Amino acid sequence: MEKVCKTYGKVWHFWEVDKGYNLPLGIPRVMMALTRDGQLDEGLKKGVEERYGVSFDKERLNRAYMSGPEHGVHPLANGAGKGLKTELRETDCVKPPADSVSPVLRASV
């Protein structure tokens, strides 16, 4: 955790396990960690604390000794209201010429 707290907390989710999928289906989504007070709805916070028996305030105290990014947070790092849009589109698959495949692959096909 000491090393992770120095990052901006971005991660790509490839598997929507909360929807019950057995395989990683759907478009990957970039998610971000909460990085400052006020980003989490109080009702959601309370629900998480009750459901999982955790305390955000207690965790904050337990992690108070950890420092954040050594050079501060870049002003564009937490672009609230901005994000990436990943789109799925259909495209034609073109068979490559035989000479573009390595001899090892050609022998096994």
N, CA and C of each residue as an Amber inpcrd file, in Angstrom:
protein
   327
   0.8160000  -1.1880000   0.0000000   0.0000000   0.0000000   0.0000000
   0.8660000   1.2610000   0.0000000   2.0190000   1.1850000   0.6550000
   2.9040000   2.3530000   0.7100000   3.3480000   2.7950000  -0.6840000
   3.5470000   1.8500000  -1.5940000   3.9660000   2.1900000  -2.9590000
   2.7810000   2.6410000  -3.8070000   1.6550000   2.0050000  -3.6200000
   0.4760000   2.3240000  -4.4210000  -0.0530000   3.7210000  -4.1030000
   0.0860000   4.1610000  -2.8530000  -0.4720000   5.4730000  -2.4940000
   0.2660000   6.6130000  -3.1840000   1.3860000   6.3360000  -3.8210000
   2.1250000   7.3690000  -4.5520000   1.6700000   7.4690000  -6.0130000
   0.6990000   6.6800000  -6.4010000   0.1810000   6.7160000  -7.7680000
  -1.1490000   7.4570000  -7.7920000  -1.6800000   7.6340000  -8.9740000
  -2.9520000   8.3410000  -9.1040000  -4.1540000   7.4090000  -9.0420000
  -3.9500000   6.1250000  -8.9220000  -5.0590000   5.2020000  -8.7360000
  -5.9370000   4.9660000  -9.9440000  -5.3520000   4.8110000 -11.1150000
  -6.1320000   4.4930000 -12.3170000  -5.9460000   3.0040000 -12.6250000
  -6.9960000   2.3610000 -13.0810000  -6.9230000   0.9390000 -13.4040000
  -7.9190000   0.6390000 -14.5290000  -7.5520000  -0.3150000 -15.3750000
  -8.4560000  -0.7750000 -16.4350000  -9.2050000  -2.0000000 -15.9320000
 -10.5280000  -1.9780000 -16.0300000 -11.3630000  -3.1240000 -15.6730000
 -11.7290000  -3.8460000 -16.9670000 -11.3490000  -5.1180000 -17.0500000
 -11.6420000  -5.9280000 -18.2340000 -12.7820000  -6.9120000 -17.9930000
 -13.1410000  -7.1330000 -16.7430000 -14.0860000  -8.1840000 -16.4140000
 -15.1610000  -7.6300000 -15.4950000 -16.3840000  -7.6100000 -15.9590000
 -17.4770000  -7.0960000 -15.1390000 -18.0560000  -8.2340000 -14.3010000
 -17.3090000  -8.6200000 -13.2510000 -17.7320000  -9.7410000 -12.4160000
 -19.0240000  -9.4340000 -11.6660000 -19.2880000  -8.1590000 -11.4080000
 -20.5100000  -7.7980000 -10.6960000 -21.7630000  -8.1180000 -11.5080000
 -21.6230000  -8.2910000 -12.8080000 -22.7540000  -8.6590000 -13.6560000
 -22.8750000 -10.1750000 -13.7980000 -21.9720000 -10.9200000 -13.1680000
 -22.0540000 -12.3670000 -13.1700000 -21.4890000 -13.0560000 -14.3930000
 -20.7030000 -12.3500000 -15.1900000 -20.1380000 -12.9620000 -16.3900000
 -19.0610000 -13.9860000 -16.0290000 -19.0550000 -15.1040000 -16.7420000
 -18.0200000 -16.1200000 -16.5510000 -16.7820000 -15.8370000 -17.3850000
 -16.9200000 -14.9650000 -18.3590000 -15.8090000 -14.5770000 -19.2290000
 -15.6920000 -13.0600000 -19.2270000 -14.5060000 -12.5260000 -19.5450000
 -14.3730000 -11.0680000 -19.6230000 -15.0700000 -10.5260000 -20.8690000
 -16.2910000 -10.0730000 -20.7050000 -17.0830000  -9.5630000 -21.8190000
 -17.2420000  -8.0540000 -21.7040000 -17.4410000  -7.4120000 -22.8170000
 -17.6980000  -5.9820000 -22.8190000 -16.4550000  -5.1690000 -23.1160000
 -16.6530000  -3.8730000 -23.1310000 -15.5770000  -2.9380000 -23.4370000
 -14.7990000  -2.6450000 -22.1610000 -13.4660000  -2.6840000 -22.2040000
 -12.6840000  -2.3200000 -21.0150000 -13.0010000  -0.8850000 -20.5850000
 -12.9790000  -0.6630000 -19.2830000 -13.2800000   0.6660000 -18.7460000
 -12.1520000   1.1240000 -17.8400000 -11.7810000   2.3900000 -17.9720000
 -10.7750000   2.9510000 -17.0780000 -11.5100000   3.5030000 -15.8560000
 -11.0110000   3.1470000 -14.6960000 -11.6170000   3.5860000 -13.4390000
 -10.5630000   4.3450000 -12.6430000 -11.0080000   5.2240000 -11.7690000
 -10.0600000   5.9580000 -10.9400000 -10.4180000   5.8080000  -9.4720000
  -9.4030000   5.9130000  -8.6420000  -9.6090000   5.8710000  -7.2030000
 -10.0710000   7.2400000  -6.7220000 -10.7090000   7.2510000  -5.5800000
 -11.0790000   8.5190000  -4.9580000  -9.8080000   9.1470000  -4.4080000
  -9.5800000  10.4070000  -4.7090000  -8.3200000  11.0470000  -4.3280000
  -8.4870000  12.2350000  -3.3900000  -9.7150000  12.6310000  -3.1040000
  -9.9140000  13.7440000  -2.1660000 -11.3220000  13.6630000  -1.5730000
 -11.5110000  14.3570000  -0.4760000 -12.8090000  14.3760000   0.1920000
 -13.8710000  14.9770000  -0.7210000 -15.0940000  14.4830000  -0.5610000
 -16.2090000  15.0290000  -1.3140000 -16.5050000  14.3150000  -2.6180000
 -15.6640000  13.3650000  -3.0300000 -15.9010000  12.6580000  -4.2880000
 -16.8860000  11.5040000  -4.1370000 -17.0630000  11.0000000  -2.9200000
 -17.9330000   9.8550000  -2.6790000 -19.2220000  10.3190000  -2.0160000
 -20.3420000   9.9400000  -2.5990000 -21.6430000  10.2470000  -2.0330000
 -21.7390000   9.6480000  -0.6260000 -22.2000000  10.4360000   0.3430000
 -22.2620000   9.9810000   1.7400000 -23.1530000   8.7510000   1.9070000
 -24.2410000   8.6640000   1.1450000 -25.1140000   7.4940000   1.2230000
 -24.4110000   6.2230000   0.7670000 -23.6180000   6.3260000  -0.3090000
 -22.8460000   5.1710000  -0.7810000 -21.7990000   4.7720000   0.2500000
 -21.1400000   5.7730000   0.8300000 -20.1170000   5.5170000   1.8480000
 -20.7140000   4.7560000   3.0290000 -21.8460000   5.2250000   3.5030000
 -22.5050000   4.5830000   4.6430000 -22.9130000   3.1480000   4.2950000
 -23.4250000   2.9570000   3.0850000 -23.8230000   1.6190000   2.6520000
 -22.6550000   0.6500000   2.6070000 -21.5020000   1.1060000   2.1090000
 -20.3040000   0.2590000   2.0600000 -19.8570000  -0.0960000   3.4710000
 -19.8500000   0.8930000   4.3580000 -19.4170000   0.6460000   5.7400000
 -20.3150000  -0.3740000   6.4300000 -21.6160000  -0.2620000   6.2300000
 -22.5600000  -1.2010000   6.8430000 -22.4550000  -2.5900000   6.2220000
 -22.3930000  -2.6450000   4.9110000 -22.3870000  -3.9280000   4.1990000
 -21.1190000  -4.7320000   4.4550000 -19.9640000  -4.0600000   4.5140000
 -18.6890000  -4.7690000   4.6380000 -18.0460000  -4.6370000   6.0150000
 -18.6830000  -3.9260000   6.9300000 -18.1520000  -3.7990000   8.2830000
 -16.8220000  -3.0660000   8.3390000 -16.6760000  -2.0330000   7.5390000
 -15.4400000  -1.2480000   7.5100000 -15.7590000   0.1910000   7.9080000
 -14.7090000   0.9380000   8.2150000 -14.8640000   2.3440000   8.5520000
 -13.8610000   3.1530000   7.7420000 -14.3610000   4.0550000   6.9120000
 -13.4690000   4.9090000   6.1230000 -12.5910000   5.7570000   7.0320000
 -13.1690000   6.2820000   8.1220000 -12.4010000   7.1250000   9.0440000
 -11.2940000   6.3290000   9.7330000 -11.5950000   5.0980000  10.1260000
 -10.5820000   4.2500000  10.7760000  -9.4490000   3.9190000   9.8000000
  -9.8030000   3.6030000   8.5530000  -8.7750000   3.3130000   7.5440000
  -7.9110000   4.5360000   7.2730000  -8.5250000   5.7050000   7.2680000
  -7.7650000   6.9410000   7.0600000  -6.7290000   7.1160000   8.1780000
  -7.1370000   6.8710000   9.4200000  -6.2030000   6.9730000  10.5520000
  -5.0930000   5.9290000  10.4480000  -5.4490000   4.6980000  10.0710000
  -4.4530000   3.6230000   9.9410000  -3.4170000   3.9210000   8.8640000
  -3.7900000   4.7140000   7.8590000  -2.8940000   4.9960000   6.7390000
  -2.3010000   6.4060000   6.7820000  -2.5050000   7.1170000   7.8740000
  -2.0600000   8.5110000   7.9710000  -0.5480000   8.6580000   7.8260000
   0.2180000   7.6220000   8.1940000   1.6800000   7.6960000   8.1040000
   2.1820000   7.6460000   6.6580000   1.3510000   7.1920000   5.7320000
   1.7720000   7.0680000   4.3340000   1.7220000   8.4280000   3.6480000
   2.7410000   8.7080000   2.8700000   2.7450000   9.9670000   2.1230000
   2.2740000   9.7160000   0.6970000   1.7590000  10.7520000   0.0900000
   1.2770000  10.6500000  -1.2830000   2.3970000  10.8710000  -2.2750000
   2.0760000  11.2860000  -3.4850000   3.0990000  11.5090000  -4.5140000
   4.1730000  12.4850000  -4.0340000   5.4280000  12.1330000  -4.2690000
   6.5460000  12.9380000  -3.7750000   6.6080000  14.3180000  -4.4110000
   6.1280000  14.4610000  -5.6190000   6.1960000  15.7490000  -6.3070000
   4.8270000  16.4130000  -6.3980000   3.9030000  15.9920000  -5.5560000
   2.5610000  16.5570000  -5.5930000   1.7300000  15.9440000  -6.7060000
   0.4980000  16.3340000  -6.7740000  -0.4180000  15.8210000  -7.7860000
  -0.4310000  16.7930000  -8.9600000  -0.2120000  16.2690000 -10.1440000
  -0.2360000  17.1000000 -11.3460000  -1.6260000  17.7240000 -11.4830000
  -1.7180000  19.0060000 -11.8170000  -3.0240000  19.6730000 -11.8880000
  -4.0100000  19.0380000 -12.8710000  -3.5340000  18.3420000 -13.8810000
  -4.4340000  17.7040000 -14.8450000  -4.7020000  16.2320000 -14.5330000
  -4.1460000  15.7330000 -13.4230000  -4.2560000  14.3080000 -13.1140000
  -5.6630000  13.8990000 -12.7090000  -6.3690000  14.7370000 -12.0290000
  -7.7030000  14.3940000 -11.5480000  -8.7410000  15.2300000 -12.2730000
  -8.8650000  14.9880000 -13.5500000  -9.7940000  15.7630000 -14.3730000
 -11.2250000  15.3420000 -14.1390000 -11.8090000  15.7620000 -13.0280000
 -13.1990000  15.4080000 -12.7320000 -14.0950000  15.8950000 -13.8640000
 -14.9950000  15.0410000 -14.2740000 -15.8960000  15.3970000 -15.3650000
 -15.3160000  15.1250000 -16.7390000 -14.0860000  14.6690000 -16.7840000
 -13.4460000  14.3270000 -18.0550000 -13.1430000  12.8340000 -18.0380000
 -13.0690000  12.2300000 -19.1750000 -12.7600000  10.8150000 -19.2020000
 -12.4650000  10.3160000 -20.5970000 -12.1260000   9.0480000 -20.6530000
 -11.8630000   8.3930000 -21.9260000 -13.1190000   7.6610000 -22.3650000
 -13.3250000   7.6100000 -23.6550000 -14.4560000   6.8750000 -24.1970000
 -13.9010000   5.7730000 -25.0880000 -14.1960000   4.5460000 -24.7330000
 -13.7690000   3.4070000 -25.5290000 -14.9670000   2.9390000 -26.3400000
 -14.8000000   2.8220000 -27.6440000 -15.9010000   2.4130000 -28.5050000
 -15.5830000   1.0880000 -29.1800000 -16.6040000   0.2820000 -29.3290000
 -16.4970000  -0.9810000 -30.0390000 -17.0110000  -0.7490000 -31.4520000
 -16.2530000  -1.1910000 -32.4520000 -16.7090000  -1.0190000 -33.8290000
 -16.3660000  -2.2600000 -34.6400000 -17.1470000  -2.5100000 -35.6580000
 -16.9100000  -3.6410000 -36.5490000 -15.9080000  -3.2220000 -37.6140000
 -15.0230000  -4.1380000 -37.9660000 -14.0330000  -3.8510000 -39.0000000
 -13.8190000  -5.1050000 -39.8420000 -13.3900000  -4.9210000 -41.0680000
 -13.1040000  -6.0600000 -41.9420000 -11.7490000  -6.6470000 -41.5800000
 -11.6850000  -7.9580000 -41.5170000 -10.4150000  -8.6460000 -41.2760000
  -9.8720000  -9.0960000 -42.6300000  -8.6750000  -8.6970000 -42.9170000
  -8.0520000  -9.0240000 -44.1900000  -6.9880000 -10.0830000 -43.9420000
  -7.0250000 -11.1450000 -44.7380000  -6.0360000 -12.2060000 -44.6000000
  -4.6830000 -11.6830000 -45.0850000  -3.6300000 -11.7830000 -44.2400000
  -2.3130000 -11.2830000 -44.6540000  -1.7010000 -12.1860000 -45.7220000
  -0.8440000 -11.6410000 -46.5610000  -0.1590000 -12.4750000 -47.5550000
   0.6860000 -13.5390000 -46.8530000   0.8460000 -14.7050000 -47.4880000
   1.5720000 -15.8240000 -46.8780000   3.0030000 -15.4650000 -46.5140000
   3.6450000 -14.5930000 -47.2870000   5.0370000 -14.2700000 -46.9880000
   5.1790000 -13.3530000 -45.7650000   4.0640000 -12.8640000 -45.2170000
   4.1430000 -12.0280000 -44.0230000   4.1160000 -12.8590000 -42.7400000
   3.8690000 -14.1750000 -42.8850000   3.8370000 -15.0710000 -41.7290000
   5.2000000 -15.7290000 -41.5890000   5.6760000 -15.7960000 -40.3460000
   7.0050000 -16.3840000 -40.1350000   7.0060000 -17.8600000 -40.5150000
   8.1690000 -18.4130000 -40.9520000   8.2560000 -19.8220000 -41.3470000
   7.8140000 -20.7750000 -40.2400000   8.0520000 -20.4270000 -38.9910000
   7.6530000 -21.2960000 -37.8730000   6.1360000 -21.4220000 -37.8370000
   5.4470000 -20.3130000 -37.9640000   3.9900000 -20.3530000 -37.9600000
   3.4490000 -21.0420000 -39.2010000   4.0690000 -20.8120000 -40.3500000
   3.6170000 -21.4120000 -41.5950000   3.6880000 -22.9330000 -41.5070000
   4.7170000 -23.4780000 -40.8860000   4.8940000 -24.9260000 -40.7840000
   3.8450000 -25.5520000 -39.8730000   3.3720000 -24.8030000 -38.8840000
   2.4190000 -25.3860000 -37.9430000   0.9740000 -25.2500000 -38.4010000
   0.7320000 -24.4800000 -39.4520000  -0.6460000 -24.2460000 -39.9010000
  -1.1160000 -25.3110000 -40.8250000
